[in-house]
Amino acid sequence: MWSSKSLGSSFQHTIFRILVRLRLLSLARVLLYPVSFYYVLRPSIRRRYQAYLHHRFGQFSFWLEIYRTAVAYKNFADVLLDRIIAGCGGHLIVCQNQKTLTLIKDILSEGHGCILISAHFGSWQTGLMGLEILERPIALLQWIDEGDVDRHYFQSDGKKRAISVIDARDGIPAVVNACNILRNNGIVCIMGDRMTSADEDYVEVEFLGGRIHVPAAPWILASLTRAPVVHAFSVRQRGQIQGLEACCIKMPPNIRRHKDTIREAAQAFISHVEKLTQLYPFHFFNFYDMWETCNDKN
């Protein structure tokens, strides 16, 4: 089962924060190579990515697995370092898609808020940068395990921002907080590609030739609050964070009683993620066997 507990230690994160604050960005980038390769050489960590690679590429040689895993971990490390750079006031180029910003503005003009649903793909860690110009409250509904030392970029610089985190472990109070954000015509961001131990409502969908479980919470929340759902993704290319074109889905009321409707909406989202994995295969960062979890519950 997946856990949000950080792979790296607090000490390791601090080293990179120090390098960034000293403006030694080139050294920090170079240091990512040995760190990434170290994780690839550890079988227990390398196995975390095997399930995805096999579903995405099929069977391949051991050395090709080493190479592909190394590329993915290096991309993941770049994303984490980008987050530190943004949090420490460094220069980070973020190019939000203007069509996506216009779409969200139009949705917010309806007065019901907006639910951004994304995946552990590309630059999700810093993909929110640029949304603050909308001048609406933004909250991340996130499950935070004990031992998770990761900090978002907006939690690192000490500045007061419109973005906050709602800990999903709080249960009903977390849902109430998310609903209040939406009632105030704000934005709630949720990851839709990963189950937690507390997710009781879920649906089964097809992903890369297998079956996985995804949480039903985003669609139920949208149904309760009348907030439209927007698939929103970003990817890191050539040192820049590029926003990808999003799409909007509206959910009917009382959806919790209609599991098939939830499944259709969730499948549309996962199909969107699958399309992105075809275009950017080493930018999907779910380091656990999503398909095994589904088989175990079945």
BELSUL-V780202 format. One record per pair of residues at least 24 apart in sequence whose C-alpha atoms are under 10 Angstrom apart, sorted by sequence separation. I is the first residue (numbers start at 1). GAP is how many residues later the second one is. D is the distance in Angstrom with one decimal. If there is no record, write none. Layout:
i = {I;I}
gap = {GAP;GAP}
d = {D;D}
This chain:
i = {46;49;113;114;115;116;129;137;138;139;140;141;142;143;144;145;162;163;164;165;191;192;226;227;228;40;41;113;115;128;129;137;138;139;140;141;142;143;144;163;192;226;247;40;108;125;126;128;136;137;138;139;140;141;142;143;144;191;192;225;226;246;8;40;46;104;125;126;135;136;137;138;139;140;141;142;143;169;171;190;191;192;222;223;224;226;40;41;108;125;126;134;140;141;168;169;190;222;223;224;225;37;40;41;94;101;105;132;133;169;189;222;223;224;37;39;40;101;104;132;168;188;219;221;222;223;224;8;39;40;96;131;132;168;219;220;222;223;224;7;37;38;40;94;95;96;101;102;131;142;219;220;223;224;244;36;37;40;94;96;97;101;141;188;219;220;222;223;36;37;39;40;92;94;95;96;141;220;221;36;39;94;95;96;128;220;221;36;37;93;94;141;219;220;229;33;36;37;92;141;219;220;231;232;7;33;35;36;139;140;231;35;36;87;139;182;188;192;217;223;230;231;233;33;34;36;83;86;138;182;187;189;216;232;233;32;33;36;82;83;84;186;188;189;231;235;32;35;36;79;83;84;139;175;179;183;185;219;220;231;32;79;80;82;83;86;138;139;178;179;182;183;189;216;219;233;237;32;33;76;79;80;81;82;83;137;138;182;183;218;219;236;29;32;33;76;78;79;80;136;137;179;180;182;217;235;2;32;76;79;80;136;175;179;216;219;75;76;79;137;138;139;140;141;142;143;178;215;216;218;219;236;29;75;136;137;138;139;140;141;142;143;179;215;218;235;29;32;136;137;138;139;140;141;142;214;216;235;28;136;137;138;139;140;141;216;135;136;137;138;139;140;145;215;29;134;143;144;214;28;29;134;143;213;214;143;143;201;25;131;203;214;202;203;201;204;205;212;203;204;205;25;202;203;204;205;206;207;20;128;202;203;205;206;20;23;204;205;206;208;21;115;203;204;205;207;208;16;17;20;21;87;89;202;203;205;206;207;16;20;23;25;87;88;205;206;208;18;19;20;25;84;86;87;88;113;205;207;208;13;17;20;21;23;83;84;86;87;88;89;113;114;115;124;207;208;13;16;17;20;21;23;83;84;85;86;87;88;89;113;114;206;16;20;21;83;84;87;88;112;113;114;208;14;17;18;20;80;83;84;86;87;88;112;113;208;13;17;80;82;83;85;86;87;111;112;113;114;115;116;117;118;119;120;80;84;87;111;112;113;114;115;116;117;118;119;120;121;80;83;84;111;112;113;114;115;116;117;118;119;120;193;108;111;112;113;114;115;116;117;118;119;120;192;110;111;112;113;114;115;116;117;118;119;109;116;117;193;214;108;141;192;193;212;213;107;108;192;212;213;108;211;212;213;193;210;211;212;213;214;192;210;211;212;213;209;210;211;212;213;104;207;208;211;212;207;210;211;213;206;210;205;204;203;194;193;194;204;195;194;193;195;117;116;117;115;115;128;127;128;115;127;128;115;127;114;124;126;127;113;124;125;126;127;112;115;123;124;126;114;115;116;122;123;124;113;114;115;116;117;118;119;121;122;123;124;129;112;113;114;115;116;117;118;119;120;121;122;123;130;112;113;114;115;116;117;118;119;121;122;123;127;129;111;112;113;114;115;116;117;118;119;121;122;126;127;128;111;112;113;114;115;116;117;118;127;110;115;116;123;124;127;110;123;108;122;123;124;107;108;122;123;107;122;107;107;104;104;104;103;118;100;116;100;100;116;100;115;114;115;13;10;13;97;4;9;10;11;13;96;4;5;6;9;10;17;95;3;4;5;6;7;8;9;10;94;3;4;5;6;7;8;9;107;3;4;5;6;7;8;94;101;103;104;3;4;5;6;7;93;100;103;104;3;4;5;6;99;100;101;103;104;3;4;5;94;95;96;97;98;99;100;101;103;4;93;94;95;96;97;98;99;100;92;93;94;95;96;97;98;99;100;92;93;94;95;96;97;99;100;92;93;94;95;96;97;119;56;57;118;119;55;56;117;118;121;55;56;119;120;54;55;82;119;122;55;118;121;122;52;79;121;79;82;78;82;122;82;121;122;76;79;121;122;123;75;78;121;122;123;75;79;121;122;120;121;122;120;121;119;120;121;119;120;119;120;3;2;3;4;2;3;1;2;3;1;2;1;79;76;75;76;74;75;76;72;73;74;75;76;72;73;75;71;72;70;71;72;73;68;69;72;68;73;56;56;57;56;57;56;56;53;52;53;53;52;52;52;49;51;52;49;51;52;55;48;49;50;51;52;48;49;50;51;52;48;49;50;51;52;47;48;49;51;46;47;48;51;45;47;45;2;3;2;3;2;1;2;1;2;1;1;2;1}
gap = {24;24;24;24;24;24;24;24;24;24;24;24;24;24;24;24;24;24;24;24;24;24;24;24;24;25;25;25;25;25;25;25;25;25;25;25;25;25;25;25;25;25;25;26;26;26;26;26;26;26;26;26;26;26;26;26;26;26;26;26;26;26;27;27;27;27;27;27;27;27;27;27;27;27;27;27;27;27;27;27;27;27;27;27;27;27;28;28;28;28;28;28;28;28;28;28;28;28;28;28;28;29;29;29;29;29;29;29;29;29;29;29;29;29;30;30;30;30;30;30;30;30;30;30;30;30;30;31;31;31;31;31;31;31;31;31;31;31;31;32;32;32;32;32;32;32;32;32;32;32;32;32;32;32;32;33;33;33;33;33;33;33;33;33;33;33;33;33;34;34;34;34;34;34;34;34;34;34;34;35;35;35;35;35;35;35;35;36;36;36;36;36;36;36;36;37;37;37;37;37;37;37;37;37;38;38;38;38;38;38;38;39;39;39;39;39;39;39;39;39;39;39;39;40;40;40;40;40;40;40;40;40;40;40;40;41;41;41;41;41;41;41;41;41;41;41;42;42;42;42;42;42;42;42;42;42;42;42;42;42;43;43;43;43;43;43;43;43;43;43;43;43;43;43;43;43;43;44;44;44;44;44;44;44;44;44;44;44;44;44;44;44;45;45;45;45;45;45;45;45;45;45;45;45;45;45;46;46;46;46;46;46;46;46;46;46;47;47;47;47;47;47;47;47;47;47;47;47;47;47;47;47;48;48;48;48;48;48;48;48;48;48;48;48;48;48;49;49;49;49;49;49;49;49;49;49;49;49;50;50;50;50;50;50;50;50;51;51;51;51;51;51;51;51;52;52;52;52;52;53;53;53;53;53;53;54;55;55;56;56;56;56;57;57;58;58;58;58;59;59;59;60;60;60;60;60;60;60;61;61;61;61;61;61;62;62;62;62;62;62;63;63;63;63;63;63;63;64;64;64;64;64;64;64;64;64;64;64;65;65;65;65;65;65;65;65;65;66;66;66;66;66;66;66;66;66;66;66;66;67;67;67;67;67;67;67;67;67;67;67;67;67;67;67;67;67;68;68;68;68;68;68;68;68;68;68;68;68;68;68;68;68;69;69;69;69;69;69;69;69;69;69;69;70;70;70;70;70;70;70;70;70;70;70;70;70;71;71;71;71;71;71;71;71;71;71;71;71;71;71;71;71;71;71;72;72;72;72;72;72;72;72;72;72;72;72;72;72;73;73;73;73;73;73;73;73;73;73;73;73;73;73;74;74;74;74;74;74;74;74;74;74;74;74;75;75;75;75;75;75;75;75;75;75;76;76;76;76;76;77;77;77;77;77;77;78;78;78;78;78;79;79;79;79;80;80;80;80;80;80;81;81;81;81;81;82;82;82;82;82;83;83;83;83;83;84;84;84;84;85;85;89;90;91;92;93;94;94;95;96;97;98;101;102;102;103;104;104;105;105;106;106;106;107;107;108;108;108;108;109;109;109;109;109;110;110;110;110;110;111;111;111;111;111;111;112;112;112;112;112;112;112;112;112;112;112;112;113;113;113;113;113;113;113;113;113;113;113;113;113;114;114;114;114;114;114;114;114;114;114;114;114;114;115;115;115;115;115;115;115;115;115;115;115;115;115;115;116;116;116;116;116;116;116;116;116;117;117;117;117;117;117;118;118;119;119;119;119;120;120;120;120;121;121;122;123;124;125;126;127;128;130;130;131;132;132;133;133;134;134;136;137;137;137;138;138;138;138;138;138;139;139;139;139;139;139;139;140;140;140;140;140;140;140;140;140;141;141;141;141;141;141;141;141;142;142;142;142;142;142;142;142;142;142;143;143;143;143;143;143;143;143;143;144;144;144;144;144;144;144;144;144;145;145;145;145;145;145;145;145;145;145;145;145;146;146;146;146;146;146;146;146;146;147;147;147;147;147;147;147;147;147;148;148;148;148;148;148;148;148;149;149;149;149;149;149;150;151;151;151;151;152;152;152;152;152;153;153;153;153;154;154;154;154;154;155;155;155;155;156;156;156;157;157;158;158;158;159;159;159;160;160;160;160;160;161;161;161;161;161;162;162;162;162;163;163;163;164;164;165;165;165;166;166;167;167;191;192;192;192;193;193;194;194;194;195;195;196;204;206;207;207;208;208;208;209;209;209;209;209;210;210;210;211;211;212;212;212;212;213;213;213;214;214;218;221;221;222;224;225;226;228;229;229;231;232;233;234;235;235;235;236;236;236;236;237;237;237;237;237;238;238;238;238;238;239;239;239;239;239;240;240;240;240;241;241;241;241;242;242;243;284;284;285;285;286;287;287;288;288;289;291;291;292}
d = {8.9;9.2;9.6;9.5;9.7;9.3;9.1;8.9;6.0;5.5;6.3;6.2;6.1;5.6;7.3;8.3;9.9;9.3;9.7;9.4;9.0;8.3;7.7;8.1;10.0;9.7;8.1;9.9;10.0;9.7;9.2;5.2;4.6;4.8;4.7;4.8;5.3;4.8;7.0;9.6;8.5;7.2;9.6;6.9;9.2;9.6;8.0;9.8;7.1;6.3;6.4;5.4;5.8;6.2;5.4;6.0;10.0;9.9;7.1;9.6;7.8;9.7;10.0;8.9;9.3;9.3;7.0;7.1;7.6;8.9;8.2;8.6;6.5;8.3;6.0;8.2;9.1;9.8;8.7;8.9;8.4;9.6;9.6;8.2;9.1;7.4;9.8;9.8;8.9;7.9;9.3;10.0;9.4;9.7;9.7;9.9;6.8;7.7;5.4;8.9;8.6;9.2;6.6;9.1;9.9;9.0;7.3;8.3;9.9;7.8;9.1;6.3;5.8;6.5;9.6;9.5;5.9;7.6;8.7;6.8;8.9;9.5;9.6;9.4;8.5;4.8;7.1;10.0;8.4;9.6;8.2;9.7;7.8;10.0;9.1;8.4;8.5;6.3;8.2;9.6;9.1;9.3;9.7;8.4;9.3;8.9;9.6;10.0;9.5;9.4;6.9;9.6;6.0;9.1;9.9;9.3;6.1;7.6;7.8;8.1;9.8;8.3;7.7;10.0;9.5;8.8;9.0;8.1;6.5;9.2;8.0;9.7;9.6;9.4;9.0;6.6;8.5;8.1;9.3;8.6;9.9;6.9;8.2;8.3;9.1;6.3;9.4;9.0;8.0;9.7;7.4;9.2;7.8;6.0;9.7;8.9;5.6;8.1;9.8;7.2;8.5;9.7;9.5;9.8;9.1;9.7;9.2;5.5;9.1;8.7;6.8;8.6;9.1;9.5;7.4;9.7;9.5;9.4;9.4;9.9;9.4;9.8;9.7;9.2;9.4;8.8;8.9;7.8;9.7;9.4;9.1;9.7;8.7;9.9;8.8;9.3;6.7;7.1;8.5;9.6;9.8;9.6;9.6;9.5;8.1;9.5;6.8;8.6;9.9;9.9;6.3;9.5;7.4;9.6;7.7;7.4;8.8;9.2;7.8;9.3;9.5;7.6;8.7;8.2;5.9;8.9;7.5;9.5;8.6;9.3;7.1;9.5;9.3;8.9;6.4;9.1;10.0;9.8;8.8;10.0;5.8;9.9;9.8;7.3;9.6;6.8;9.2;9.0;8.8;9.4;9.3;9.8;9.8;6.5;9.8;9.3;9.0;8.2;7.2;9.2;8.8;8.5;9.4;7.0;9.4;8.4;9.8;7.5;8.2;6.8;8.8;10.0;8.2;6.7;6.7;7.4;8.4;8.6;7.8;7.9;9.6;8.1;8.6;6.8;8.4;9.8;9.7;9.7;8.1;9.8;7.8;8.3;9.0;9.4;8.5;7.9;5.8;6.3;5.9;6.1;6.9;9.6;9.5;9.9;9.0;7.5;7.5;8.7;7.2;4.8;4.7;4.9;4.7;5.5;7.7;9.2;9.3;9.9;9.7;5.2;6.2;5.9;6.1;6.3;8.1;7.5;8.9;7.0;8.5;7.5;8.9;8.9;9.9;8.4;8.0;9.5;9.7;9.9;7.4;8.1;9.9;9.8;7.4;9.7;9.2;9.6;9.2;9.0;9.3;9.5;7.5;8.8;9.0;8.7;9.6;9.9;6.9;9.7;7.4;7.0;8.5;8.5;8.9;5.7;10.0;9.9;9.8;8.5;8.8;9.2;8.7;9.4;7.2;7.0;10.0;9.4;8.6;5.6;10.0;9.6;9.5;9.7;7.6;8.4;9.3;6.7;8.9;9.8;8.6;7.5;8.3;8.8;9.1;9.5;9.0;9.8;7.7;7.1;7.5;6.2;10.0;9.1;7.3;7.7;7.6;8.0;9.9;9.9;9.7;9.7;10.0;9.8;9.1;3.9;9.2;9.3;9.1;8.7;6.7;9.3;6.3;9.7;6.5;8.0;9.8;8.4;5.6;5.9;9.8;9.1;9.8;9.3;8.0;9.4;6.6;9.6;9.1;7.6;7.8;7.1;8.3;10.0;8.4;8.0;7.8;8.0;7.0;6.5;7.0;7.6;6.7;9.5;9.1;9.0;7.9;6.7;6.2;4.9;5.6;9.7;4.5;9.7;9.1;9.7;9.0;9.4;7.4;9.0;5.1;9.7;8.6;5.3;9.3;6.2;6.5;9.6;8.6;7.4;9.7;8.6;8.9;9.7;8.6;8.8;8.6;6.2;7.0;7.3;8.6;7.0;8.4;7.5;8.4;7.3;9.4;7.8;9.6;7.9;7.8;3.8;6.5;5.8;6.1;5.8;6.4;5.2;8.7;9.5;9.6;9.3;9.6;8.0;5.3;4.8;4.9;4.9;4.6;4.9;5.0;5.9;7.2;9.2;9.7;5.3;8.0;5.7;6.5;5.8;6.3;5.6;6.0;5.4;8.3;8.1;8.6;8.8;9.5;8.0;8.5;7.3;8.4;5.9;7.6;7.9;8.6;9.6;9.1;8.7;9.3;6.3;9.8;8.0;7.2;9.4;7.6;9.5;7.7;8.3;5.9;8.0;8.6;8.4;5.1;9.9;8.6;9.3;6.0;8.1;7.7;9.3;9.9;6.6;9.0;7.4;5.7;9.8;9.7;9.5;5.1;9.3;9.2;9.5;9.8;6.6;8.1;8.7;9.3;7.9;9.1;9.7;9.7;9.7;7.8;10.0;8.0;8.5;9.8;9.9;8.7;8.0;9.2;9.2;7.3;8.9;9.6;7.6;9.2;9.6;8.8;9.5;8.6;7.3;9.0;7.1;5.7;8.4;9.1;8.6;8.2;9.6;6.8;9.3;9.8;9.5;9.6;9.9;7.8;6.3;9.9;9.5;9.9;9.9;7.3;5.4;7.8;8.4;8.9;6.4;8.7;6.8;8.5;9.0;7.3;5.6;5.1;9.4;9.6;7.1;8.2;5.1;6.2;6.0;6.0;5.9;8.4;9.1;7.5;4.1;5.8;9.9;6.2;5.3;5.4;4.8;4.9;5.1;5.3;7.3;7.3;5.9;9.6;7.4;9.9;9.6;5.0;7.4;6.2;6.1;6.1;6.1;5.9;9.6;9.7;9.1;8.1;8.3;9.4;8.6;7.7;9.5;7.3;8.6;6.1;8.5;9.0;7.1;9.1;9.6;9.3;9.6;9.6;9.9;9.6;6.6;9.0;8.6;8.3;9.8;8.5;9.2;9.1;8.9;7.2;9.7;9.4;9.4;9.5;9.9;8.0;8.9;10.0;9.1;9.6;9.7;8.1;9.3;9.9;9.6;9.6;9.9;8.4;9.4;8.1;9.1;9.6;9.1;9.0;9.8;9.6;8.3;7.3;7.7;8.9;9.0;6.0;9.6;9.3;9.2;6.2;5.7;9.3;9.6;9.3;7.3;8.1;9.5;8.7;5.5;6.6;6.8;8.5;8.3;9.2;8.8;6.8;8.2;5.3;4.9;9.1;8.8;9.2;9.7;9.6;9.4;9.4;8.4;4.2;6.0;9.4;10.0;8.0;8.2;9.8;9.9;6.2;7.4;6.4;9.7;7.7;9.4;8.3;8.8;9.1;9.5;8.4;9.5;7.4;8.0;7.3;8.6;9.1;5.8;9.2;8.0;9.1;7.7;6.1;6.0;6.2;4.9;9.5;6.7;5.7;8.5;5.3;4.7;5.1;4.6;6.1;8.5;8.0;8.0;7.4;6.3;6.3;6.1;7.7;6.3;9.9;9.7;8.2;8.7;7.8;9.4;9.2;8.6;9.3;9.5;9.5;8.6;8.9;8.7;6.2;8.4;9.8;8.1;5.7;8.5;10.0;9.4;9.5;6.8;9.6;7.3;9.3;7.7;8.7;8.5;9.7;8.5;9.4;8.4;7.6;9.2;8.6;9.6;8.4;9.2;9.1;9.9;9.9;9.9;9.7;8.7;8.4;8.3;8.8;9.0;5.0;9.8;9.8;9.3;5.5;6.5;8.5;4.4;7.9;6.2;5.8;8.3;5.4;8.1;8.7;6.3;8.9;9.6;10.0;8.0;9.5;9.0;7.6;7.6;8.6;7.0;8.7;8.0;8.4;7.9;9.6;8.8;7.3;7.4;9.4;6.7;8.7;8.5;8.4;9.8;9.4;7.0;4.8;9.1;9.1;6.7;6.4;9.4;9.1;7.8;8.4;9.4;8.2;7.6;7.4;9.8;9.2;7.9;9.8;8.0;9.0;7.6;9.9;8.6;9.6;8.9;9.9;8.6;9.0;7.7;9.7;9.6;8.0;8.2;8.5;8.0;9.3;10.0;7.4;8.4;7.2;7.1;8.3;5.0;8.2;5.4;8.0;4.7;6.3;7.9;7.7;8.8;8.4;4.8;7.7;7.8;8.9;8.1;6.9;8.7;8.5;9.0;9.6;8.7;9.7;7.9;9.1;6.1;7.3;8.3;7.9;8.5;8.4;9.0;9.2;6.8}
